[in-house]
Amino acid sequence: MSRTETQKSRPRGTAPRAGKVADHRGRTPLRTRLRRTRDRRLRRLCYAFLALIAVLCAAAVVAYQLTPIPQPHPETVAQSTVFLDADGAYLGRRGPADRQDVPLSEVPRHVQDAVIAAENRSFRTDSGISPRAIARAALATLTGGDPQGGSTITQQYVKNALLTPEHSLSRKAREALIAIKLDRTRSKDEILQGYLNTVYFGRGAAGIQSAARNYFGVDARNLTVAQGAALASIINIPSYYEKAGSDPKVTAKLKHRWEWVLDAMAASGSITKQLRAQARFPAFRFYPPGGTDGQRQYLIDVAAKEAADRLGITEDQLASGGYSVRTTFDLALQDTTAQLVQNPPTRKGVRVHTAVVGMVPGDGAVRLLYGGSDYARQPFNDAVSGAVEAGTALEPFSRMTADEPLRALLKSAAPTPVNLASAYATLAADGRYAAPYTVARITRAGRTVYQAHPSARRVLDHGQAGSARPPTGEFTTGGAGGGTTRRTLWATGYDGRLVLTVALFADRAGGRNGTTVPAQLPNQPSPADFTQSVAGGIWGGQRRRITSNVTRRAAPSRRPCRPPPSPHRPRFRIPAGGKRRPCAWPPSRSAGSEPGSGMYTSLRNASTVLIFS
């Protein structure tokens, strides 16, 4: 059919159907070809996109399976060992980092909730990652912007404890994979515990336990709602907020964030509206505790050596083991002594040493150990290692027949102050010798791993011990040399609860560099007066402190009574007219009733205060 016939057969006014009729050369119109090409390209793009998604998903699955959860970095889990005095006051620490692990059970729930409110409010329900935060961090990495942190607690824990601090897309991807895997394989409580034990709080403190001590001087388990919210607020910028308490601008900014955290806790039901209204911004310590200069380092040295021996480990292992060592020392008594010995007799070219030891008779707990004026200048501990010529200080023992180990102590013409104090403690305990000790208890992660069990053995007959006892409250003095040639001076006093020994001696530079030789004591002021003044001041301060503790600790209606027979049972008497109150045994355990600490009580209508050691 010709073209003319074709046109005639088609109704008039009807256009030819597009795509059905080729041009006069027999080819498809251009528009049709373009549309078909576009459709094919779109289909290919869709197939490629779906293939890419499949490949990425497969790669993610493979990467997830092949990515292990790494062990925490050694530096993030390194712990320090903390030393406390007999009442739990902070002495200092030993170790590579100021950090101690605590189980989540020892972190109050309101502290946990405060951290969640400040850092990741969806922590309990999320999958461990925040896609928005990952995208934000990836964009910052690509564009060279400021580094972005992970927004979830799980991601922060992975970044800080498990991975290196580098900023790259590969590390960010690995962080996300590990966070997801960690969330699927660990409980939320496990993740939160790891986070709280490793996150940095400023002031050198890593972990909630060290932060609680450095900012507020308490253990983590004793943090209040206000204190917990403050620590949670610091996590955001610890290097800035660590100045809280000393910088008014920082303190004001932290207080604003603290209020924001508390508001979030109240809104989520973590605390009641009443608690929110009662919360007051807490007071901060200006500086973290734990300075080990001056006197405290002497105490830590002695306690660390004893603690390591008790546990059968080295001192290095103890320092990095995360232990808490409760010592027998009385920090208040130690500080009092340091003030009293500040102005000893002086003479040019002569250095005067003062050593003071306080010990509980029949128990051996060392309450006081003054070994030098400043550890930084003199690390040698005069009280523990100094051999001081005894002279007449040993005369009360000259006619006694003693058993070991007292016999060995008395053989030395130059005993250490600790040894001489333990000898006099034997007299105070009616002839029963108790070895000196400075460690009362050692705990680790809330579990007691060592508890002192002091014991005493009779080494002197009761008659021998009684014949050498001086009047109660008086000090016996002795030493080597006399008058203006006195070389050493000792003053010792004791009663049933404390033996106190003060030793005074001097040295001067020797013939060789770095050596010293004994020297005569200066006579101005009088060394005897100085020694008696120090001993009397310590003794009087101890009595006043004990009386104060009696008033504070004594129960209003019930008191500890005489315990069952025991070699360690305290001796006491009832003054004329004294009456017993109804009593209960055993007394309630407290920080003051464990080995190495004092347990105080009193009797109604008594003319004197009775102290149980």
C-alpha positions as CSV (number, residue, x, y, z in Angstrom):
1,M,0.0,0.0,0.0
2,S,1.3,3.4,-1.0
3,R,1.7,6.2,1.4
4,T,-1.2,8.0,-0.3
5,E,-3.5,5.0,0.2
6,T,-2.5,4.8,3.8
7,Q,-3.4,8.3,4.5
8,K,-6.8,7.8,2.7
9,S,-7.6,4.8,4.9
10,R,-7.1,6.7,8.1
11,P,-10.0,8.9,9.3
12,R,-9.7,12.5,8.6
13,G,-8.4,14.6,11.6
14,T,-6.7,11.6,13.2
15,A,-2.9,11.9,13.8
16,P,-0.6,9.0,13.4
17,R,0.1,7.1,16.7
18,A,3.5,8.0,18.2
19,G,6.0,5.2,18.3
20,K,4.0,3.1,15.9
21,V,4.9,4.7,12.7
22,A,8.5,5.0,11.6
23,D,9.7,8.0,9.7
24,H,10.0,7.9,6.0
25,R,13.4,6.2,6.4
26,G,11.9,3.4,8.7
27,R,13.6,4.6,12.0
28,T,11.9,5.1,15.5
29,P,11.3,8.8,16.4
30,L,14.0,10.4,18.5
31,R,11.7,11.2,21.5
32,T,10.7,7.5,21.7
33,R,14.4,6.4,21.6
34,L,15.3,8.8,24.4
35,R,12.5,7.7,26.6
36,R,13.4,4.0,26.1
37,T,17.1,4.8,26.9
38,R,16.1,6.7,30.0
39,D,14.0,3.8,31.2
40,R,16.8,1.4,30.7
41,R,19.2,3.6,32.6
42,L,16.8,4.0,35.5
43,R,16.4,0.3,35.7
44,R,20.1,-0.2,35.7
45,L,20.6,2.4,38.3
46,C,18.0,0.8,40.5
47,Y,19.7,-2.6,40.0
48,A,23.1,-1.1,40.9
49,F,21.7,0.7,43.9
50,L,20.1,-2.5,45.2
51,A,23.2,-4.4,44.5
52,L,25.3,-1.8,46.4
53,I,22.9,-2.0,49.4
54,A,23.1,-5.8,49.3
55,V,26.9,-5.6,49.2
56,L,27.1,-3.1,52.0
57,C,24.7,-5.1,54.2
58,A,26.7,-8.2,53.5
59,A,29.9,-6.3,54.3
60,A,28.4,-5.0,57.5
61,V,27.4,-8.5,58.5
62,V,30.8,-9.9,57.7
63,A,32.5,-7.0,59.5
64,Y,30.2,-7.5,62.5
65,Q,31.1,-11.2,62.7
66,L,34.8,-10.6,62.3
67,T,35.1,-7.6,64.7
68,P,35.9,-8.9,68.2
69,I,35.2,-6.9,71.3
70,P,38.7,-5.8,72.4
71,Q,40.0,-5.9,75.9
72,P,40.3,-2.5,77.7
73,H,43.6,-0.7,77.3
74,P,45.9,-1.4,80.2
75,E,46.1,2.4,81.0
76,T,42.3,2.6,81.2
77,V,42.0,-0.3,83.7
78,A,45.1,0.5,85.7
79,Q,44.1,1.2,89.3
80,S,45.6,2.8,92.4
81,T,45.5,1.5,95.9
82,V,44.0,3.9,98.4
83,F,45.1,4.2,102.1
84,L,42.7,5.4,104.8
85,D,43.2,6.1,108.5
86,A,41.5,4.2,111.3
87,D,38.3,6.4,110.9
88,G,38.2,6.1,107.1
89,A,39.8,9.5,106.4
90,Y,41.8,9.7,103.2
91,L,45.6,9.4,103.6
92,G,46.7,9.1,100.0
93,R,47.3,6.6,97.2
94,R,49.9,4.5,95.4
95,G,49.6,3.6,91.8
96,P,49.9,4.7,88.1
97,A,46.5,6.3,87.9
98,D,44.0,7.7,90.3
99,R,41.3,5.1,89.7
100,Q,39.6,2.3,91.6
101,D,37.0,-0.1,90.3
102,V,33.7,-0.3,92.3
103,P,30.8,-2.7,91.5
104,L,27.7,-1.0,90.3
105,S,25.9,-2.1,93.5
106,E,28.1,0.4,95.4
107,V,27.1,3.3,93.1
108,P,23.7,4.7,94.3
109,R,20.9,4.5,91.8
110,H,20.4,8.2,91.9
111,V,24.1,8.7,90.8
112,Q,23.5,6.2,87.9
113,D,20.4,8.0,86.9
114,A,22.2,11.4,87.0
115,V,24.9,10.2,84.6
116,I,22.2,8.8,82.3
117,A,20.3,12.0,82.4
118,A,23.4,14.0,81.6
119,E,25.0,11.8,78.9
120,N,22.5,9.5,77.3
121,R,18.8,9.5,78.4
122,S,17.8,6.6,76.1
123,F,20.6,4.4,77.4
124,R,18.3,1.8,78.9
125,T,16.5,1.3,75.6
126,D,18.8,2.2,72.7
127,S,20.8,-0.2,70.6
128,G,24.1,1.2,71.8
129,I,24.6,3.7,68.9
130,S,23.3,7.0,67.7
131,P,23.1,7.2,63.9
132,R,22.8,10.9,64.0
133,A,26.0,11.2,66.1
134,I,27.8,8.9,63.8
135,A,26.8,10.9,60.7
136,R,27.8,14.1,62.5
137,A,31.2,12.7,63.4
138,A,31.7,11.4,59.9
139,L,30.9,14.8,58.4
140,A,33.3,16.5,60.8
141,T,36.0,14.1,59.8
142,L,35.5,14.6,56.1
143,T,35.3,18.4,56.3
144,G,38.0,18.9,58.9
145,G,35.7,20.2,61.5
146,D,36.0,19.9,65.3
147,P,36.0,16.3,66.5
148,Q,32.6,15.0,67.6
149,G,32.1,12.6,70.5
150,G,29.9,9.6,70.6
151,S,26.5,10.5,72.0
152,T,25.6,7.2,73.7
153,I,27.2,5.9,76.9
154,T,28.1,2.7,75.1
155,Q,29.9,4.5,72.3
156,Q,31.8,6.7,74.9
157,Y,32.8,3.6,76.8
158,V,34.1,1.9,73.6
159,K,35.9,5.0,72.5
160,N,37.6,5.7,75.8
161,A,38.3,2.3,77.1
162,L,38.5,-0.1,74.1
163,L,39.8,1.9,71.1
164,T,42.6,4.4,70.3
165,P,41.8,8.1,70.4
166,E,42.5,8.6,66.6
167,H,39.8,10.5,64.5
168,S,39.1,8.6,61.3
169,L,36.2,7.1,59.5
170,S,37.5,3.6,59.9
171,R,37.8,4.0,63.7
172,K,34.3,5.5,63.9
173,A,32.9,2.6,61.9
174,R,34.7,0.1,64.2
175,E,33.4,2.0,67.2
176,A,29.8,1.6,66.0
177,L,30.2,-2.1,65.3
178,I,31.7,-2.8,68.7
179,A,29.1,-0.6,70.4
180,I,26.3,-2.6,68.7
181,K,28.0,-5.9,69.5
182,L,28.7,-4.8,73.1
183,D,25.0,-3.9,73.5
184,R,23.9,-7.3,72.2
185,T,26.3,-9.3,74.3
186,R,26.5,-7.4,77.6
187,S,23.8,-6.2,80.0
188,K,23.2,-2.5,80.4
189,D,24.4,-2.7,83.9
190,E,27.7,-4.2,82.8
191,I,28.2,-1.5,80.3
192,L,27.3,1.2,82.8
193,Q,29.6,-0.2,85.4
194,G,32.5,-0.2,82.9
195,Y,31.7,3.3,81.9
196,L,31.5,4.7,85.4
197,N,34.8,3.0,86.3
198,T,36.7,4.5,83.4
199,V,35.2,7.8,82.4
200,Y,37.4,10.9,83.3
201,F,36.1,13.4,85.7
202,G,38.9,15.9,85.9
203,R,41.3,16.6,88.7
204,G,43.2,13.5,87.7
205,A,40.3,11.2,88.7
206,A,39.3,8.4,86.4
207,G,36.1,6.6,87.6
208,I,33.4,7.5,89.9
209,Q,35.1,6.3,93.1
210,S,38.2,8.6,92.7
211,A,36.0,11.4,91.5
212,A,33.8,11.2,94.7
213,R,37.0,11.4,96.8
214,N,38.7,14.2,94.9
215,Y,35.7,16.4,94.7
216,F,33.8,15.7,97.9
217,G,36.0,13.5,100.1
218,V,33.5,10.6,100.3
219,D,33.2,7.1,98.8
220,A,31.0,6.7,95.7
221,R,28.4,4.8,97.8
222,N,27.9,7.9,100.0
223,L,27.3,10.4,97.3
224,T,24.1,12.4,97.7
225,V,21.7,13.3,94.9
226,A,23.2,16.8,94.6
227,Q,26.8,15.5,94.5
228,G,25.9,12.8,92.0
229,A,24.3,15.3,89.7
230,A,27.3,17.6,90.0
231,L,29.7,14.8,89.0
232,A,27.5,13.8,86.1
233,S,27.5,17.4,84.9
234,I,31.3,17.5,85.0
235,I,31.7,14.6,82.5
236,N,30.8,16.9,79.6
237,I,33.9,19.1,79.9
238,P,36.0,17.7,82.8
239,S,39.1,19.8,82.1
240,Y,37.0,23.0,82.4
241,Y,34.6,22.0,85.2
242,E,37.4,20.6,87.4
243,K,37.9,24.3,88.6
244,A,34.5,24.3,90.2
245,G,34.7,25.6,93.7
246,S,37.7,27.9,93.0
247,D,36.7,29.7,89.8
248,P,33.3,31.6,90.2
249,K,32.6,31.7,86.5
250,V,33.2,27.9,86.1
251,T,31.2,27.3,89.3
252,A,28.2,29.3,87.9
253,K,28.3,27.5,84.6
254,L,28.4,24.1,86.3
255,K,25.6,25.0,88.5
256,H,23.4,25.8,85.5
257,R,24.2,22.4,84.0
258,W,23.6,20.8,87.4
259,E,20.1,22.2,87.5
260,W,19.5,20.9,84.0
261,V,20.5,17.4,85.0
262,L,18.3,17.5,88.1
263,D,15.3,18.8,86.1
264,A,15.8,15.9,83.7
265,M,15.9,13.4,86.6
266,A,12.7,14.8,88.0
267,A,11.0,14.8,84.6
268,S,11.9,11.1,84.1
269,G,10.8,10.1,87.7
270,S,14.3,9.2,88.8
271,I,13.8,11.6,91.8
272,T,10.7,13.1,93.3
273,K,9.8,16.7,92.8
274,Q,10.3,17.1,96.6
275,L,13.9,15.9,96.3
276,R,14.4,18.2,93.3
277,A,13.2,21.2,95.3
278,Q,15.4,20.3,98.3
279,A,18.6,19.8,96.3
280,R,21.3,22.4,97.0
281,F,24.4,22.9,94.9
282,P,27.2,21.0,96.8
283,A,30.4,22.5,98.1
284,F,33.6,21.3,96.3
285,R,37.0,20.7,97.6
286,F,39.4,23.3,96.1
287,Y,42.0,20.6,95.2
288,P,41.9,16.9,95.1
289,P,43.1,15.1,98.3
290,G,46.0,12.7,98.4
291,G,49.0,14.9,98.6
292,T,51.7,12.6,99.9
293,D,54.3,15.1,101.0
294,G,54.9,16.0,104.6
295,Q,53.8,13.3,107.0
296,R,51.5,11.1,105.0
297,Q,54.1,9.5,102.9
298,Y,55.8,8.1,105.9
299,L,52.6,6.4,106.9
300,I,51.9,5.1,103.4
301,D,55.4,3.7,103.1
302,V,55.0,1.6,106.3
303,A,51.4,0.5,105.6
304,A,52.2,-0.4,101.9
305,K,55.1,-2.7,102.9
306,E,53.0,-4.4,105.6
307,A,49.9,-4.8,103.3
308,A,52.1,-6.3,100.5
309,D,53.5,-8.8,103.0
310,R,50.1,-9.7,104.3
311,L,48.8,-10.4,100.8
312,G,52.0,-12.2,99.6
313,I,52.6,-9.8,96.7
314,T,55.1,-7.1,95.8
315,E,54.5,-3.4,96.6
316,D,54.3,-2.7,92.8
317,Q,51.5,-5.3,92.5
318,L,49.8,-3.7,95.5
319,A,50.0,-0.2,94.1
320,S,48.3,-1.2,90.8
321,G,45.9,-3.7,92.4
322,G,43.0,-1.4,93.3
323,Y,43.0,-2.2,97.0
324,S,41.6,-0.1,99.8
325,V,43.9,-0.3,102.9
326,R,42.4,0.7,106.2
327,T,45.3,1.5,108.5
328,T,45.4,1.9,112.3
329,F,46.7,5.5,112.1
330,D,44.9,8.4,113.7
331,L,45.3,11.3,111.2
332,A,44.1,13.9,113.6
333,L,46.7,12.8,116.2
334,Q,49.3,12.8,113.5
335,D,48.5,16.4,112.5
336,T,48.6,17.5,116.1
337,T,52.0,15.9,116.5
338,A,53.3,17.6,113.4
339,Q,52.4,21.0,114.8
340,L,53.9,20.3,118.3
341,V,57.4,19.3,117.0
342,Q,57.9,22.3,114.7
343,N,60.4,24.2,117.0
344,P,63.0,21.8,118.3
345,P,66.3,22.8,119.9
346,T,68.7,24.1,117.3
347,R,72.4,24.7,116.9
348,K,74.3,25.6,113.8
349,G,75.6,22.5,112.0
350,V,73.5,20.1,114.0
351,R,70.2,18.6,112.8
352,V,67.8,17.5,115.5
353,H,65.4,14.6,114.8
354,T,62.1,13.9,116.6
355,A,60.4,10.5,116.4
356,V,57.1,9.8,118.0
357,V,55.2,6.5,118.3
358,G,51.7,5.9,119.8
359,M,50.6,2.3,120.3
360,V,47.6,0.4,121.8
361,P,48.8,-1.9,124.6
362,G,47.8,-5.5,124.3
363,D,46.7,-5.0,120.7
364,G,49.7,-3.6,118.9
365,A,47.8,-1.1,116.7
366,V,50.1,1.8,115.8
367,R,48.0,5.0,116.3
368,L,50.8,7.5,115.8
369,L,54.0,7.4,113.7
370,Y,56.0,10.6,113.3
371,G,59.1,9.7,111.4
372,G,60.4,13.1,110.2
373,S,59.5,16.6,109.3
374,D,59.2,16.3,105.6
375,Y,59.3,13.2,103.4
376,A,60.5,15.2,100.4
377,R,63.7,16.2,102.2
378,Q,64.1,13.1,104.4
379,P,62.5,9.9,103.2
380,F,64.2,7.9,106.0
381,N,61.7,7.1,108.7
382,D,63.2,7.8,112.1
383,A,60.4,6.2,114.0
384,V,60.6,2.9,112.2
385,S,64.2,2.6,111.1
386,G,66.2,5.0,113.2
387,A,68.5,3.3,115.7
388,V,68.4,5.7,118.8
389,E,70.8,5.1,121.7
390,A,68.6,4.1,124.6
391,G,70.8,4.8,127.6
392,T,68.7,4.9,130.8
393,A,65.4,4.4,128.8
394,L,65.8,0.6,129.2
395,E,66.5,0.7,132.9
396,P,62.9,-0.4,133.9
397,F,63.7,-3.7,132.1
398,S,67.2,-4.3,133.4
399,R,66.2,-6.8,136.1
400,M,63.4,-8.6,134.2
401,T,63.4,-12.0,132.7
402,A,61.5,-11.7,129.5
403,D,60.5,-14.3,126.9
404,E,60.9,-13.8,123.1
405,P,60.3,-11.6,121.3
406,L,60.6,-8.9,124.0
407,R,64.0,-10.4,125.0
408,A,65.4,-9.7,121.5
409,L,64.1,-6.1,121.6
410,L,65.8,-5.4,125.0
411,K,69.2,-6.7,123.8
412,S,69.7,-3.7,121.5
413,A,71.5,-0.7,122.9
414,A,70.0,1.4,120.2
415,P,66.4,0.3,119.6
416,T,64.1,1.9,117.1
417,P,61.3,4.1,118.6
418,V,58.7,1.5,117.5
419,N,60.6,-1.3,119.3
420,L,61.0,0.7,122.5
421,A,57.3,1.7,122.4
422,S,56.3,-2.0,122.0
423,A,58.4,-2.9,125.0
424,Y,56.7,-0.3,127.2
425,A,53.3,-1.4,125.7
426,T,54.1,-4.8,127.2
427,L,54.3,-3.3,130.6
428,A,51.1,-1.4,130.1
429,A,49.4,-4.7,129.1
430,D,50.5,-6.5,132.3
431,G,53.3,-8.4,130.6
432,R,51.5,-9.4,127.4
433,Y,53.3,-8.6,124.2
434,A,51.5,-7.7,120.9
435,A,53.4,-7.2,117.7
436,P,53.0,-3.7,116.3
437,Y,50.9,-3.5,113.1
438,T,49.6,-0.7,110.9
439,V,47.1,-2.5,108.6
440,A,43.7,-3.2,110.0
441,R,41.8,-4.4,106.9
442,I,42.3,-4.6,103.1
443,T,39.4,-4.7,100.7
444,R,39.2,-5.0,96.9
445,A,36.1,-4.4,94.9
446,G,34.0,-4.3,98.1
447,R,35.4,-7.7,99.3
448,T,37.6,-8.1,102.3
449,V,40.8,-9.9,101.4
450,Y,42.6,-9.3,104.7
451,Q,41.5,-8.6,108.3
452,A,43.9,-8.1,111.2
453,H,43.5,-10.4,114.1
454,P,45.8,-9.0,116.7
455,S,47.0,-11.4,119.4
456,A,49.1,-11.0,122.5
457,R,51.3,-13.5,124.4
458,R,52.6,-13.3,127.9
459,V,56.3,-12.6,128.0
460,L,56.6,-11.1,131.5
461,D,55.2,-12.3,134.8
462,H,52.4,-10.1,136.1
463,G,54.5,-9.1,139.1
464,Q,57.4,-8.0,137.0
465,A,55.2,-5.8,134.8
466,G,53.5,-4.2,137.8
467,S,56.7,-3.3,139.6
468,A,58.0,-1.3,136.7
469,R,54.8,0.6,135.9
470,P,55.1,4.4,136.6
471,P,52.2,6.4,138.0
472,T,49.4,6.8,135.5
473,G,49.7,9.9,133.4
474,E,53.3,10.5,134.2
475,F,56.2,10.2,131.7
476,T,59.5,8.4,132.3
477,T,62.5,10.1,130.8
478,G,65.8,8.6,129.9
479,G,68.5,8.7,127.3
480,A,72.2,8.6,126.7
481,G,74.6,11.2,128.1
482,G,73.6,13.9,130.6
483,G,73.6,17.7,131.1
484,T,75.2,19.6,128.3
485,T,76.5,16.4,126.7
486,R,73.2,14.7,126.2
487,R,73.1,12.7,123.0
488,T,69.6,11.2,123.1
489,L,66.4,11.8,125.1
490,W,63.4,9.6,125.5
491,A,60.0,10.3,127.1
492,T,57.5,7.5,127.5
493,G,54.1,7.5,129.2
494,Y,51.2,5.0,129.1
495,D,48.0,3.8,130.5
496,G,45.6,1.0,129.5
497,R,44.7,2.5,126.1
498,L,47.8,4.2,124.7
499,V,51.6,4.1,125.0
500,L,53.3,7.2,123.8
501,T,57.1,7.4,123.2
502,V,59.0,10.5,122.1
503,A,62.6,10.2,121.0
504,L,65.0,13.2,120.5
505,F,68.4,12.8,118.9
506,A,70.8,14.8,116.7
507,D,73.4,14.3,114.0
508,R,75.8,16.3,111.9
509,A,77.6,16.0,108.6
510,G,80.3,13.3,108.5
511,G,83.7,13.3,107.0
512,R,82.5,12.0,103.6
513,N,79.8,13.6,101.4
514,G,76.3,12.2,102.2
515,T,77.3,10.7,105.6
516,T,76.2,11.8,109.1
517,V,77.5,11.1,112.6
518,P,75.8,11.4,116.0
519,A,75.9,14.7,117.7
520,Q,75.1,16.2,121.0
521,L,71.7,17.7,121.4
522,P,71.5,21.5,121.5
523,N,70.7,23.0,124.9
524,Q,68.6,25.9,123.8
525,P,65.7,25.5,124.3
526,S,66.0,22.7,126.8
527,P,65.7,19.4,125.1
528,A,64.0,17.9,128.2
529,D,61.4,20.7,128.3
530,F,60.8,20.3,124.6
531,T,60.3,16.5,124.8
532,Q,58.0,16.8,127.8
533,S,56.1,19.6,126.0
534,V,55.6,17.4,122.9
535,A,54.5,14.4,124.9
536,G,52.2,16.3,127.1
537,G,50.6,18.1,124.2
538,I,49.9,14.9,122.4
539,W,48.6,13.2,125.5
540,G,46.3,16.1,126.4
541,G,45.0,16.4,122.8
542,Q,44.3,12.6,122.7
543,R,42.3,12.8,126.0
544,R,40.3,15.7,124.7
545,R,39.6,14.0,121.4
546,I,38.6,10.8,123.1
547,T,36.2,12.6,125.5
548,S,34.7,14.3,122.4
549,N,34.3,11.0,120.7
550,V,32.6,9.5,123.8
551,T,30.0,12.3,123.8
552,R,29.4,11.8,120.1
553,R,29.4,8.0,119.9
554,A,27.9,6.9,123.2
555,A,24.4,5.4,122.9
556,P,21.7,7.2,124.8
557,S,20.2,4.2,126.4
558,R,22.4,1.1,125.8
559,R,26.1,0.6,126.0
560,P,28.5,-2.3,125.4
561,C,28.9,-4.3,128.6
562,R,31.6,-6.8,129.6
563,P,32.1,-9.2,126.8
564,P,32.6,-13.0,127.2
565,P,36.1,-14.0,128.5
566,S,38.7,-13.2,125.9
567,P,42.5,-12.6,126.0
568,H,41.7,-9.2,124.4
569,R,38.9,-8.2,126.8
570,P,39.4,-4.6,128.0
571,R,40.0,-4.0,131.6
572,F,37.9,-1.4,133.4
573,R,36.6,-0.4,136.8
574,I,33.5,1.4,138.1
575,P,34.3,4.4,140.3
576,A,32.5,4.8,143.6
577,G,28.9,5.6,143.1
578,G,29.0,4.5,139.5
579,K,26.0,2.6,138.1
580,R,25.7,0.4,135.1
581,R,23.1,1.0,132.5
582,P,21.4,-2.0,130.8
583,C,23.8,-3.3,128.2
584,A,23.9,-5.5,125.2
585,W,26.6,-7.7,123.7
586,P,28.1,-7.8,121.2
587,P,28.1,-4.0,120.4
588,S,27.1,-2.9,116.9
589,R,30.0,-3.0,114.5
590,S,31.2,0.4,113.1
591,A,34.2,2.0,111.7
592,G,35.4,2.6,115.3
593,S,34.9,-1.0,116.5
594,E,37.1,-3.0,114.1
595,P,40.7,-4.0,114.9
596,G,43.0,-1.1,114.9
597,S,40.4,1.5,115.9
598,G,39.0,2.6,119.2
599,M,35.6,1.7,120.6
600,Y,34.4,4.3,123.0
601,T,31.7,4.2,125.7
602,S,30.9,5.7,129.1
603,L,29.1,4.9,132.3
604,R,26.3,7.0,133.8
605,N,27.2,8.8,137.0
606,A,30.8,7.9,136.7
607,S,33.4,10.4,137.9
608,T,35.8,9.3,135.1
609,V,35.4,8.4,131.5
610,L,36.1,4.8,130.7
611,I,37.7,4.0,127.4
612,F,37.7,0.5,125.8
613,S,40.8,0.0,123.5
